[in-house]
Each structure stands twice: as structure tokens, then as C-alpha cells.
Amino acid sequence: MAARNKARKRAFQILFEADQRGADVQSVLADWMRHARTDPRQPPVNEYTLELVEGYADHTERIDELIATYSVDWELDRMPVVDRNILRLGAYELIWVDGTPDAVAIDEAVQLAKEFSTDDSPAFVNGLLGRLKELKPGLRRETR
């Protein structure tokens, strides 16, 4: 399980970097993969990281729509960038990755919030992803 934990952390870092730079997440992923091939100190991008980042990229609009719809009193663009990207990753894994139990997807996102964000963030992440879990059966539909 430690490998998946590291993969999630790296996927979060890629999403965060893309958001900070205003770059396409696929471009940032390609940069990370290129650096891993050319710099022996840089660990390779593992398969699960690749799956998470590419999965998020495939569902970006729907994931952002869900976060914006169900985050009470928070607009997506006003949300702290760390929390926004933890939620993006957590929402993707919760809703679209069938091999990850819901409780694990939520707990892993909460752990990222504890490590990288504010004291209030874990409860916010847990609450929002918990709400998405309740609504999960109808959430996979794509935007128009």
C-alpha cells in the first residue's frame, strides 16, 4: 500500500504544479516523466500516478463541476490551491477508480490535506468527499 500512497502524493504534486503554472496537467506529467528518464536522482513516475493524472485529465470538467456544486460557500477559483487539487484527485479516485474502496480514497485525500494544507483542510476535504460518496451512483455522468 505504501506504493499507492506515494503514487497519490506524486499525482497530487503534478496536479498542484499544473494549477500553479496555469499549465495543462498532461504537459506537466510529460515533464515529470522526461525528468525521470534523464535525471537519475528523479524517481520514475509510477503506473498508478500515471493512471490518476490521466484519469483526472479525462474528467477535469466534470470533477470541477462537482466540487463547485457541492462545496458549500467556496467557489472553485477562491479555494486554496492545495485543497482544490487534493479534492480533484480524491474525487477522481472516489468516483471513477473502482479498485479503490471509497473509505480509502477519502482517507488518503484527508491524509494529503493533513500533510500539505491547513488545520481546517482535512475536515473540509473529508466533508466534501463524504458528500460525493453519498451521491456517487449518479455522479459519473459526463457534462453536456
C-alpha positions in Angstrom: 0.0 0.0 0.0 2.9 2.4 0.5 3.5 2.4 -3.2 -0.1 3.7 -3.8 0.3 6.3 -1.1 3.5 7.6 -2.9 1.7 7.4 -6.2 -1.2 9.6 -4.9 1.2 12.1 -3.4 3.1 12.4 -6.7 -0.2 12.7 -8.6 -1.2 15.5 -6.3 2.1 17.2 -6.8 1.6 17.1 -10.6 -1.9 18.5 -10.4 -0.8 21.2 -8.0 2.1 22.2 -10.3 -0.1 22.3 -13.3 -2.6 24.5 -11.4 0.1 26.8 -10.1 1.7 27.2 -13.5 -1.6 27.5 -15.4 -0.4 24.6 -17.5 -2.1 21.6 -18.9 -1.8 18.7 -16.5 -0.8 16.3 -19.3 2.1 18.7 -20.1 3.3 18.7 -16.6 3.0 14.9 -16.4 5.1 14.7 -19.6 7.7 17.0 -18.0 7.9 14.8 -14.9 8.3 11.6 -17.0 11.0 13.3 -19.1 12.9 14.4 -16.0 12.7 10.9 -14.5 14.3 9.4 -17.7 17.1 12.0 -17.8 17.9 12.6 -14.1 19.0 9.5 -12.2 18.1 11.3 -8.9 14.4 11.6 -10.0 12.3 8.5 -9.4 10.2 7.3 -12.3 6.5 8.2 -12.5 4.8 5.0 -11.3 1.9 3.4 -13.2 -0.7 4.4 -10.6 0.4 8.0 -10.6 0.0 7.9 -14.4 -3.5 6.4 -14.1 -4.6 9.0 -11.6 -3.3 12.0 -13.5 -4.6 10.8 -16.9 -7.9 9.9 -15.3 -8.3 13.3 -13.8 -7.4 14.9 -17.1 -10.1 12.8 -18.8 -12.7 14.0 -16.3 -11.5 17.5 -15.4 -14.6 19.4 -16.3 -17.0 17.0 -14.5 -14.8 16.9 -11.4 -14.5 20.7 -11.2 -18.3 20.9 -11.7 -18.9 18.5 -8.8 -16.5 20.3 -6.5 -18.0 23.7 -7.3 -21.6 22.3 -6.9 -21.1 20.6 -3.5 -18.5 22.8 -1.8 -20.7 25.0 0.4 -19.6 28.6 0.5 -16.5 28.0 -1.6 -16.0 28.9 -5.2 -13.5 26.7 -7.0 -11.2 29.6 -8.0 -11.3 31.0 -4.5 -10.5 27.7 -2.8 -6.9 27.2 -1.6 -4.9 25.7 -4.4 -3.7 22.8 -2.3 -7.2 21.9 -1.2 -8.6 22.3 -4.7 -6.1 19.8 -6.1 -6.5 17.3 -3.2 -10.2 17.4 -3.9 -9.7 16.9 -7.6 -7.6 13.9 -7.1 -9.8 12.5 -4.3 -13.0 13.0 -6.4 -11.5 11.2 -9.4 -10.3 8.2 -7.3 -13.6 8.1 -5.4 -15.9 8.2 -8.3 -14.0 6.6 -11.2 -11.5 4.2 -9.7 -13.5 1.1 -8.9 -10.5 -0.8 -7.5 -10.1 1.7 -4.6 -12.5 1.4 -1.7 -14.4 4.6 -1.1 -13.1 4.9 2.5 -9.5 4.5 1.3 -9.9 7.2 -1.4 -11.3 9.6 1.2 -8.8 8.8 3.9 -5.9 9.2 1.5 -7.2 12.6 0.5 -7.6 13.6 4.1 -4.0 12.5 4.8 -2.7 14.6 1.9 -4.6 17.6 3.4 -3.1 16.9 6.8 0.4 16.8 5.3 0.2 19.7 2.8 -2.6 22.1 3.9 -4.1 23.9 6.9 -5.5 22.6 10.1 -9.1 23.2 8.8 -8.5 21.4 5.4 -8.8 17.7 6.5 -12.3 18.3 7.8 -13.2 20.2 4.6 -11.8 17.5 2.3 -13.5 14.8 4.4 -16.8 16.5 4.4 -16.9 17.3 0.7 -15.7 13.8 -0.4 -18.1 12.2 2.0 -20.9 14.1 0.3 -19.7 13.0 -3.1 -19.6 9.4 -1.8 -23.3 9.6 -0.8 -24.2 10.8 -4.3 -21.7 8.6 -6.1 -24.1 6.4 -8.1 -25.4 9.3 -10.2 -22.2 11.3 -10.4 -20.3 9.6 -13.3 -22.4 11.2 -16.0 -20.4 13.5 -18.2 -21.1 17.2 -18.7 -23.1 18.1 -21.7 
